Amino acid sequence: MAMTDESRIDAVKSAVEAAAASDSALKVKVPEFREGRDGPWPLITIHVDKVIYNPRSHRVIAQLEGHPLEELVKKDPFCDDAQKAIEQILRATDHYERLRDDLDSRGQQQHGIITHAGMLVNANTRLAALRELNVNFIEVAVLPKDADDNDILELETALQVQEDFKQEYDFANQLLLIESYRTRRYDLESTAKALNEDVAYVETHLRWLAMIREIQALHGGDQLPITFFNDKRQAITDLDDDIEKARKQGDLNRVESVREAGYLGLVLGMKYRKMRYFTHVGVVEDRWLPLISDGPAFGAAVAGMIQPEDSGGAANSDDDSDLLGADDDEAPIAGLGALTTLIASNYGRNTVSVPGPNGSRLTVGRDDLVGHLVETAEEAADEEKLETQNDKKAGSAVDRLKEARKKAQAAIKSHPVAIKEPGFDQGKFDCAVRDLRREVEKLEVLTTKGMDKSTKKRK
């Protein structure tokens, strides 16, 4: 049975008094705590069952979103079931086993920090490991009674951003850490200072979090967990860059088009290198939709869901798009957002229901549907990448011809001066001109006129 708050407070107080009475009593400074209030604070050894995990630790807060015991942790965070849920999450974090094995071989090398009520500020993962190793005691420094939630947040952050910290927060928890500062009404400058970053870093991460929240909200946020995005940092970075670029250009239709294709790519789990091309103008309509239809039986139904036949092949944009003077080629595709919602809202389920012909419904395996969509989307992206590279090569060929023309003009201009020089060899000059003429003749064959003549000869 969990200890009461009063029992934990008494246990910590007793440990502090025992340490003070010892000949080897130690106190430590906590420089990351409030300015001018950094201690020294008592350093104690206390039984592992008399301290508790921090339910607001940004080591676990993302994993608690959507957890079966999320509401219990919110209402009664220090009860046995809530604490066990937190402990299980901690033991599933990256590098937990390495930390546990290090503690097993070397013991606890750094003290943790707790409140006067026995709640850990840091060292939550260490406590989980010590308990698994059946180690009975943990060494911690004790903060003063007046340490509040903001103090704990700032202290946790300061300890986390230290360069020698062994285990970084995952992507989702990094975002939620920043959100915690904003929720507590810290301004951008104060948040950036606490994180040892600049304001642009905070603003960018808040945009990323807003993007994730928007995707979650497509279906009420009850299925797709924030931890789903932990391995999608680079894809989100690229998508945000594309959206911001279009926004700065004032192309709001392009903003929406990129966002819809990007959101779908994210929920499908596309590789970020593929997503970079999937969000290009025209890829969804011209490349991807035909590939979707040419496959499993449900392919045509899904393609029709994205772009119904009565749309005339082009998505009908809202009146606002016309007011903005947007280019129809960059208009969002009708139904693309609906497909994103369908995939996101069925996360973790085995089957998906999609619209069929004549108002019917088709039941499709979710993995089969996602697999087909990803395979075809990445194929479309590969086609776009190849064409983009070819366009660049074509542009490079033109640039080289322009550069050659400039060099020829320079040679013509310098010839009257060079011919008067004693070492000038007119014969070599004539030979170089003949060589250049032969190359120009080869280029003539590659022009439109030259290719037309070649075609007529073959006929």
Secondary structure, DSSP 4 states (H G I P E B T S, - for coil): -PPPHHHHHHHHHHHHHHHHHSTT-EEE--TTSSTT----EEEEEEEGGGSB--TT-TTTHHHHTT-TTHHHHHH-TTSHHHHHHHHHHHHTSTTHHHHHHHHHHH---S-EEE-TTSBBSS-HHHHHHHHHTT--EEEEEE--TT--HHHHHHHHHHHHTSTT-SSPPPHHHHHHHHHHHHHTT--HHHHHHHHTS-HHHHHHHHHHHHHHHHHHHTTTTSSS-GGGGTT-HHHHHHHHHHHHHHHHTT-HHHHHHHHHHHHHHHHHT--HHHHHHHTSTTIIIIIIHHHHHSSSHHHHHHHHHHS-GGGTTS----HHHHHTT--GGGSPPTTHHHHHHHHHHTTT-SEEEEE-GGG-EEEEEHHHHHHHHHHHHHHHHHHHHHHHHHHHHHHHHHHHHHHHHHHHHHHHHHHHHHTTSTT--HHHHHHHHHHHHHHHHHHHHHSHHHHHHHHHHH-
